[in-house]
């Protein structure tokens, strides 16, 4: 498509937009188990209204739009308070979990520069299940990620993690929960050790930060993970996931303002003026910031508790139903409404393809092979149909035992590829091909 010589009409543009979305996942019908978080049309309407009201505003200059500064301050206070933040805690809104994790690693690096001159090759000890955004941060900021293995319950092994700490370690991490299996790492043990060694400790609660507090209030036993744990120095939590705000909105919260200062970037020698930025981005769209404030205030504690109850009910129904299907088993004991399941009898990648043919979009995982579900309140209404389809597809694969082909064969090959480093150029080629795909 070349640049149009003449502009389209508004109606033509609208028709073009709708035509392009043909084949997109049907998240509105509860058919997806990742990427989209929907708490109802009313919540979405509040988010859209707030987003459009501040569609053009830019938080790059907080003096120009003090409204955005107030929204951000209020949201940080609400979220940090939810996490048991002590007096003096501080934070920033970011564009998403990746940026929040980038900022946590960047802050740790700058903190080490200022306080530990003997660190010349900084390292961070992280679970093997830590989000890949941390690997991106390692790549961008020159902080080596040292991976700690898991225990049999899919939580990081704290003893093995502690053994990996050296005089170059500047940061340790844990997840609440880890995305692949929905379990909270042993934060108390890890953060306690980090505090003894004078290390910073970050909790990646990007996926669970706006969910776990409500589950705990509903009576679910959640391992300690937030600022109530001595030694936790920072937490990242996405608002556009289980906070149900507009994309992209996340938070990174620090135990103190002093720690947050290491996140900021300032340049004073530019002829265009003094440049100061709290995070990675320069332009900071006002829409997501306003929408975050609006949704948090619209739902309040009672709204989030109601939604969390629906999500938990859907999760329990799905876990019980999957566990009752011969040949399938849930991996570990999930703390959150996120979990994976696998099989010793059928090819789970083929099972994912079979469910995809029925309209269900479930994520594939590797090491070991599994299917992944991230449950939201909208899944409560469709859990029964999902389980019925899953039972039929599983039984068909168990009895026919077909040979994997297509995407299932590709997933299986990639998951068992002996030389993992050789996968990178293959994936890069695949990404380059996106522009030619319809």
N, C-alpha and C positions, 0 to 999 in steps of 0.2 A: 504494500500500500504506500503510494507516494503522498507527499503533503498535498492536501486538497486545494485546488485553485479557488474554489468558492466554498463558503461555509454552508453547513446544513441548517435546516430549520430545527427548531427545538424539538418538534415531534419526530423528525428524522433521526436526530441524535438519540432520543429516548428509544426508538425502535432498534437502532443499532446496538445500544447497550443491552437490551433484552435479548437480542439475537446472539450476541457474543457469550451470554451466560448459559447458553444451551449446553447441557452436559455437566453443569456444576453440581456439586453434592447438594442433596436436598436436606439441608440442616433444619429448615422450617418444619419438617415432618419428623424430626428426631432421628434421622437416618445416619447422622455422623456422630462419632465418639471422640472428636478432637477438633481443634481450630476455632470452633464457634461455641460461645457460651450464651445460652438464651434463658432468661428467667421470666419470660412472658412479654406480651406485647406492650403492657403498660410501662414496664421498666425500660424497654427499648425506646418507647415514645419519649420518655423523660430524657434519656441520653441523647436522642436525636435532636430534640428541641434545644437542649443546652449547647450541644455541639454547633448547631447552625447559628445560634445567637452569637457565638464567639468564633465563627468560621474564619474570619479575616484577621483576628487579633494574634499577636505574636509576643510570646513571653521572653524573647531575646533581650528586650529592654524592659525590666520590671517597672521602671519609672514611667514609661509611656502608658502602660496598662496595669495600674495598681489592682484592678479587679482580679487579674490572673494571679498576682502575688498573694492576694488574700485567699483565693481558692486553694492555691498550693499550700499555703500555711495551714489552712483549716484541715485539708486532707491529710497532710503529714501528721498533724496533731491527733486526728482521729485514728489513723492507722497505727502510729507509734504507741498511742495509749492502749489500743487493742492488744498490742504485743507486750504490754507491761513495761513500756519505756520508762526509765528513771528520770528524775529531774535533770533537765539540760539536754535531753535527747534532741536530735536534729535530723533532717532528711531532705530529700529532693524527689520530685516527680520526674520520671524518665519516659521514654517512648516505648518501653517494653522490658521484659525480663533480661534480654541480652544486654541492653544498655545498663541496666542496674547491676548486673554481674560484672560487666566491664569496669564500671565505676568502683566496685568493691575491690577489684584486683588492682586497679590504678592507685586507689587510695592506700592500699597496703604497700605498694611499691614506693610511693612517695613518703610514707611514714617511715619505712626502713631507711630510705636515703637520709632522712632528717635525724633519726635516732640510733641507727646501727651502721656506722661507717665501715665496719668489717664485712658487710654483705656486698659481695661483688657479682655474684651469680644467683640472684634471688630465686627461691623455689616456694611452691605451695603444695601441701599435702592434701589431696582431695580423693573422695571415693571414686571408684571406677565408674559408678553410675551418675556422677555429677553431670549437670547439663552441659552439652557441647559448647555453650556460650562461654564457659570457663576456659575451654580449650582455645576458643577464639581470643579470649583475653590474654592467655599465655602467649599466643602467637603475636598479638598486637603489641604487648607491653614487655615482652622479654622476661617473663616470669615462668620458669619451668614448672609444668604440672607433673607432680609425682603421684601416681595412682595407688591407692590402697585397695586391697581385695575385699570381697564380701564374706560374711559368714553364711551359714546354710539358710538363714532366714532372710537373705537378700539385703541385710543392713551391712554397712561397712564394719569391718573388724577393727575395733578401736586399738587393740594391742598392736596389730600389724601397722596401723596408721602411725602410732606413736614411734614405732621402730624406724619409720622412714624420715623422721625429723632430724635435720642436721643443723650445723651452725649457719647455713644459708637459708633455712626455712624462715619465711616472713609471715606466712598465713596458713591456717588450716580451715577446712570447710566441712560441712555436713548438709544434708538435705532434709526438708520437712514439707512434704515427703519427697523421696526420690521419684522422678517421673516413671521409670520403667515398671516399678512394682508397687508403688503407692505406700511405701513404708518409711517411717521416720527413723533416721539414723540415731545412734546413741549420743545425742548432742551433749548431755550432761557430762558424760565421761570424757568426750573429746574436748569440749570447751574448758573443762576443769584442768585438763592437762595443758592446754594452750595457755591458760592464765598462769599456771605455775612456771611455764617456760618463757613468759613474757611475749607471747605471740598473739597476733590478732586472730579472731575466729569469726568467720562469716557463715550465716545460715541461709542457704538458698531455699526460701519459701515462696519462690515465684509462683508455683502452681498451687500451693496449699495455704499461703498466708491468710487469704480472705475466706478460708473454709474451716481450718482446724480450730480456731477459737470458738466458732459456733457449734461444731461437733462436740467439743469439750463441754460446752454449756448444756448440750442435749444429753449429757451423761456418758458419751463415748470416752473411753480411757485412752488418752493421747499422751505418748511420751513427752516429757518436758523438752521444749525447743526454743522458746523465745527469750526476751530480755530478763525473764525471771531466773534464767540460768546464769549464774556467775561465769564470766569468761566470754559470753557472747558479746561481740563488739559491733556487729552490724547484721542487718537482715534485709533481704530483697523480697518483695512481694508484689505480684502483678494485680492490678485492679481490673484489667480487662478480661481476666479469667473468672475466677469465682467471686469477683467483686461485681461482675456483670456491667461494667462501665464500657464506654466506647473505646475501640482500639485507637491509638496505642497509649496505654497508661499503666505505668508501674511505679513502684516506690523503692528507694534504697534509704534505710533508716540507720543512723549511727547512735551509739550509746552517748556520744557527746559531740558538741559543736567542734571541739578541737579535732576530732577524727574526721568530721565532714570537710574541714578546711583542706585536707589533702586531696579531696576529690576535685576541687575547683581549678580552673585554668585562668590565668591572668596574663595579658600581654600589654605592656605600657608604652612601647616604642613605635606604634603604628601611626603614620601621619593622619589616618582617619579617625583617631581618637583612642581612648583607653578601651581595650576589649577584655571583657570578663564573661566567663561562661561556667555555669555550675556543673555541666555534664558534657557528653560527647557532642550533641547537636548544637548548632548555632541557632537557627530558627527553631522555635519551640511552639508548635501550633496551639492556639488557645482552645480549640474545640475539645480535645481530649481532657484538658485540665478542667474546663468548665463542666463537662459531662461527668467526670469523676466526682466532683463536688456535688452535683445534682443527684446522682444515683445514690451515693452514700447517705445523703440527707433524706431522699425519698424513701428508701427502704428502712433505714434505721435498724436498731437491734431486733425489733420484732419481725421486720421483713426478712432480714438475713437468717434469723432462726427458722422462720417458716420455710424458706427456700432450702436451707440446709437439711431440714427434716424430710422434705420431699426427695432431695438428692440421696440422702442416706437410705430412705425406704427403697428407692429404685436400685441402689447399689446392692443392698441386702437381697433383694429379689433376684437380681442378675447373678450374684455370686452363688446363692443357693441353687438357682436353676442350672447354671453351668456345671456346678459340682455334681448335680444329679444326672448329667448326661454321660452315659458310658463312653470312656475313652478320653474325656476331658478332665483337666484339673487346674484349679486356680493356684497361682504361684505365691507361696508365702501367706501371711496374714495381714492384709492391707490395713493401714491405719486410716486412710482417707477414702474418698470415693473414686479412686483410681486403682486399677489392677490389671494384671496380665494373666492369661491362661494358655496352657499348652497341652500337648498330647504325646503319648508314647505309641499311639496306635494309628493316627492319621497324620498326614502332612498338613501342618497348620497353615502354611502358605497357600496350599490348595483350598483349605477350608475358608481362608480369607477371600480367595477368588470366588468361591461358590456363594458366599454371603454377599459379595459385591455384585454378583449377577442378580441378586434379589434387592439391590438398592442400598445395602448397608455398607457404610464406609468405616472400616476398622483398621487401625494402624498395625503394621508388621514390626516385630522386634527380632533381634538376633542375639546370639551368645548368652542364653540359648534361644532357639526359635520360639516365638510366641505371638499371640494376638493381644492387642492392648485396648482397653476401654477406659475412657474418661467420662464419667457419668455426670449429667446435669439434670435439673428438675424435669425438663422436657422428656426425658427417657422413661419417666414413671408410666406414662400413658402407652408407651410402645414396648415395654419390657417383655410382656407376654408374647407378642408377635415375634420379637427378636429371638426369644428362647425357642419358640416353635420352629422357626426357620433354622436356627442353629442345630437343633436336634435332628431335623430332617437332613440337613447337609452333612452333618457328622456321620449319621447312620449310612448315608449313601456312600461316603468315602470309605467307611469301614468295610462295607460289603463288596464294593466294586474294586477298590484299591487301584485306581487309575494311575497312569504315569504322569508326573508333573510336566506341564508345558506352559508356554507363554510367560506371564508375569510371575506365576508361582515358581516356575523353573529358575527364572532369573533371581528371585529372592533367595531361593535355596542355594544357588551357586554363590551368590554374594555372601551369604551368611556363613558358608563353610570354606570360603577362599583361604588357602593356606598362607599366602603372603599378603597380609593386610595392607602393606605399603603400596602394593601394586594396584590397589583399588582406587587410589586417589586420581590418577590420570583417567581412569575409566569413568569415574563420576564427573570429573571436569568435562570430559567429552559429552557426557549425557546432558550436563547443564548447558553447554554451548548449543546443543541441539534444540533447546526449548523454543528458540526464536523461529524455528521452522515447523514446529508442531502446531496442529490445529486443535 
